[in-house]
Every structure is written in C-alpha cells, then in structure tokens.
Amino acid sequence: MEIVKTELEGVYVVKNPVFSDSRGIFTKIYNEELFNRFGICTDFKESYYTNSKKNVIRGMHFQKPPYDQNKLVYVPKGKITDVILDLRQSSRTYKKFITIEVSDSNSHSIYIPKGLAHGFRSLMDDTIVVYQVSTVYNLENDSGIRWDSCGIEWGILNPIISVRDKSFSKLDDFNTLW
C-alpha cells in the first residue's frame, strides 16, 4: 500500500495492493497503522455505496459541522472521475479542485478530509462507489455546491443529475463553514 499526497492539503491517493490468482483478486483498502502515520482518519462511523449509470454526476457533497466528515472513497466496480473541491478558507488551495480517475482496474482509494466537497462522474454503467465516513449521516447538515459552478470540466454535455444536486448553491454564493 502506498499513500501519495495530492495538491490539496490532506487529500491522498491510496494505491491499494492487489493480489491475484486463479480465483480472482484480493485487494487491501485499509491499514490503520499506515493511515495513522499520514494523519489519515481511522475512526469511521458509517459505510455506504452508490451504483451509478454511465454519465451520472453526483456532487458536490459535504456534511456541515459538527457532522462534517472525513471520507475514504473506493471503486470496486467500474470507473469514475473523482472530484474534490477545497472549501477551507484558510487553505492555500481554497476554491481549487482536483480530479482523479478511480477504477476497479487501478484499485486506488481517495482520502478526503473535512472541509472539502466531493463529487464524481460515472464513466461506466453499474459503477459502484464505496464510502467510509467519520460521522453518521445527518439530513439537516447535508449540503453541497452546485456541480457546474466551480469551473470543473466534466467532459459531458447532458449528464444525469439529481434534482437535489441541481438545487445546491453556486460556489461564489457559498459562505464557507471552515
């Protein structure tokens, strides 16, 4: 397992080891000792997954304090363009974003700390994205930034987007909570 820093402070790409034999593959996606060395959260409270059609965009999501979350994101099936947007006003990368391809073929995970919005575009039908999060979901603190207001080039003309995701505030209208 290798942990690689990104240009956003506290965001890491985790290159997971994959072992294969005649039965298939085995992939390790979590190692508490290694995560602790990098200051990555190891106290996850909830886990869930999405199954998305090709050209679905989900995001840009986050939980407001005190329910803000550290996230570990993994794709066991399919492929996504993962997008992370920095909402931390004190950060040198405030309002900047990065995109990372995550797929079942590269077996990477993405670690996203509190104060960042997260979204993705599904590049294949039946793409499964698994999330480990450090707080339990709280409906009243669920929020987001409008997917098309951050300068992200999603690479698609007619994405499939939920009514909820279309209703979020634009980045320029958002007053940061961090």
N, C-alpha and C positions, 0 to 999 in steps of 0.2 A: 504494500500500500504506500502510495506517495501522495503527499499533500503539497499543492502548488498555490502560491499566492497569486491573486489577480490584482488589477489596478485599483479595485475598490477595497478599501481597508476592511479587513476582517472577512472578506469573501474568498473562499478557497475552492479550487477544483480538487476533488479527491479521486486519484487514479486507483481504482479498485483492482486488486489482483483477481485474475480469472484462471481457474484450473479446469482443464477439460480432459475427458477420456471417452471411451466408447459409450458411456451412459449419457453424456451431455456435459454441462458445465456446472461449476460451483464458484460463486463469487462472494467475497467478503466485502461488506459495505460499511462496517462499523468496527472501530477499535478504540476503546475507551482510553487506553494508555497513550496511544499516538495522538488522539484528539486533544487530550489534556495538555500534551507538550506544545501544541499550537494554540492553546486557549480556546478551543472549539467546545461548545456546549456538549455535555454528555448526559444531561438530565432531561430526557424527552418525556413528555406527558401524554402525547396523543399521536396517533398514526392514521393516515388515510391515503386513498389513492383516487385518481381520476382515470377514466377511459375516454379518450377523445378521438373523434373522426379527423381525417386529414383536413387541414386548413382551419381548424378551430384555434382561436386565440383566447386564452384565459389570462386575465390580469388587467391591470397591475395591482395585485392584492397585498394587504398587510392588516395586522391587528393593531389597534391603537393601545397605548399604555393605559392601564397596567397589564393588559393582556398581549402586549407585543411579543413577538415570537422569534426565536432562532429557528432556522429550518435546515433540514438536510433533505435534499431532493435527489431522487434516483429514478431512472427509466429502465425497468426490467424488460419492457417490450415496446418496440417502435423507436421513434426519433423525434426530438424537439429542438427548436431554437429556444433556449432558455434566456430570459432577460431579467436583469437585476438593476434596479434604479435606486440610487442613493438619495434618501430623504433627510439625512442628518446634516443640519445646518452648519454644525461645527466641522464637518468633514471637508477636506481639500477637494473631494470629488462630489460635493453637493450638487444634485440635479444631473449628474452624469450617469450613464448606464453602460453596461457591458452585455454582450450576447455570447453565449457558449452553446455549441452543439452537444447535446447529451443523448446517448442512444444505447440500445442493447448491444450494439457492436463495439462501442468504445468503453462501456462499463464505468463511466465516470459518475460521480455524485457531485453536487454543488452544495457547499455550506454557505448559508445566508444569515448574517446576524440581525438583531433587532435594528429597526430604523431604515430598512430597505424594503422597497416594494418588489414583488416578484410576479412574473408572468411568463407565458410561453406560447409558441405556435407549434401545433402538432404537424409534423411533416409526413405522417403516415396514418392510415386508418388503424383503429384499435390500438393507439398508443397509450400505454399505461404509465402514469407518473405517480410515484410513491413519495409521500411527505412524512417526515418525522418532525414534530414541533415541540417546543419547550413549554408551551402553555396550552390549556384546553381552549378550544374554540369558544368565542363569546360573541353572539349575534350583535349585541349593542356596540361592540368595539370593532366589528368587521368593517373594513373600509378599502379604498383603493384610489388609484389615479387613472384617469381616462387613458386607455390604451393608445390613442392616436394623438396625444398631446405632449409627448416627451421627445419627439424627434427620432423615434425608433423606426427603422426601415424594416417592416415586417415581411416584405417580399411577396405580397399578395394583394390583389385588387378587391376581392369580395370575401373577406373572412367570415367565418361563423362565430358570432359573438353574442353573449347573453344580454338580455335587457338590463340586468344589474350592472354588468361591466360597462355598458354604454352610458349609464347614468352617473358614473363617478365624476368628481371634479377634475378639471384640467390642471395640469401641473402648475401653471402660472397662477391659478386661483387658490392653490393649496397652501395653507399655513402649517408649516411643519410642526410636529409634536416632539421632535428630537433635537 
